[in-house]
Amino acid sequence: MGIKRGVSLYSYQQAQFFKQMTWKDQIVEVHDNLKTDGIEIIDEAVIRNYPFPSEEFIYDWNNFMARYNMKAVTMDVYLDVHQFRDHVMTHREAAERLKNDIKLAARLGFANVRPLCLVPTDVIEMALETAEKYNVRIGKEIHAPLPIKPGTRVQPTKGMAAALDFKMADQIIELADRTGSKHVGLVPDFGIFQHSPSQVSIDYAKRHAKMPEAIDFILENSKDYELDDMYTVLDEKYPGHGIDMGTVERMSLHRSSADPEDIIDIIPYIVSIHGKFYNMTEIPSKPGCYEDKAIDYETPMKYLRENGFDGYIDSEFEGQRDQQDRGVEYLVDEVEQVRRHHEMLRRLGGEA
Amino acid sequence: MFDQFLIRKDSLSNVYENGKAVGFKFAVRIADYRGCFLSLHNGYYINCDGTEYPKSLQKFEINGKAPRDFEEIKTCVWEHWNYDDEGFVHVAKEGGLKPGKHTIGLQQSILAQYGYMPWDEEWVKNPPEPGSGAGAGKTAAICTFELELQEGGC
């Protein structure tokens, strides 16, 4: 047993965009070169004509997965509340989308679906019966800037962070305990253990800032200000800086949103894990060994290993988007990044 | 995302009707890592050689159908723009563009979200104006492209 390795095909989004790799090529890469079987997908990236794929697509998918003896771990599903444009989707309509996604996931052989952290808990509860019926587990994502345990972080009042419910993980655990259902749980994303901005995103922010010195100011002073105050201070010190809130939020990161030890108590509720990363670089003292300098993998993986977690960590490479603003010569090699990530997962997961 | 690759470099051409140039078009990809319900597509901020071309002058061609304006696109609530697929943005401009190089500033607006946000009701009544950054999805910057007008077109 032990921790299992997988890949979210999200990691190869750029290769798919440029038509260098199809989803079949990606699965073969996972099988042949990473020597593992876990596959995760983004529904609206892989499923042609979502949400109405052809019978041919479904058969082709299942057949290809069978050919290589792969495991369909988690399908990432979405909630676009403006789909109908003449009204904001009601919670009951949101549940209909989730139920339909669950049925689709079941047809493609997936064990789990991952709704996002902004999906209300009552929407998930409304879809739970469908999840039971089709034997697909619902794993709600714990994504940065969420903590695992509430009360450990100050919640900002602006930006995306303000719209999230910091008690989210507790609410899902309460739902699972109250219903006794094994079909609802959590998908922690390793981004919650990111403690500093990635170099690739710092470089991107500086290339696009009217005043790159304002980015340096954020990086140097982020420990001294809560995020809300940082917006204010920045406007005072650098009038007209033009840095958007998302960038300020990313550059201000100086402490992980979750404490690594908090993962121990939620292990029974973990459906699968997103292995988020941005930039795998060689560890100077360890040739052939790689790390993401912005994310703590070592501590949480130690806790997962010691406490018997035997589910999947699926690589989720996200560094490509910060390197697409220049010529093709600056594009990152996703395949190589994921191979390095799996070197780390093997090593920290205790596989020889 | 895909900042420098949202417009295909060799895709700019004039659009002709009855032998007369009535505008121009270029090929775009979605500025996201996933496709979207077509209804969510809310048009573009387009600045060509210093002139802005608002949403009312734009049409979008996708899924093998004739170009549709964004009032019609808004009603395509079950149709999907697949992540892999290229679409064409058509812009009305009498006489089209002159031969040679053109500079296009572009921001795509897609009202894709991860769930409920405080501005939801407002967006139903007043969708964000492309170019403001709101509703700009994963590429909030206005990206600039130097494009050579291609011969032909239709």
Interface residues (C-beta under 8 A of the other chain):
Chain A: Y10 Q13 Q14 Q16 F17 F18 K19 I42 D43 E44 A45 R48 N49 Y50 P51 F52 Y78 L79 D80 V81 H82 Q83 F84 R85 D86 H87 V88 L116 C117 L118 V119 P120 A162 A163 H208 D244 G246 R321 Q324 D325 R326 G327
Chain B: M1 F2 D3 Q4 F5 R29 Y33 R34 G35 C36 F37 S39 L40 K74 T75 V77 W78 H80 N82 Y83 D84 L111 A112 Q113 Y114 G115 Y116 M117 P118 D120 E121 W123 V124 G133 K138 A140 A141 C143
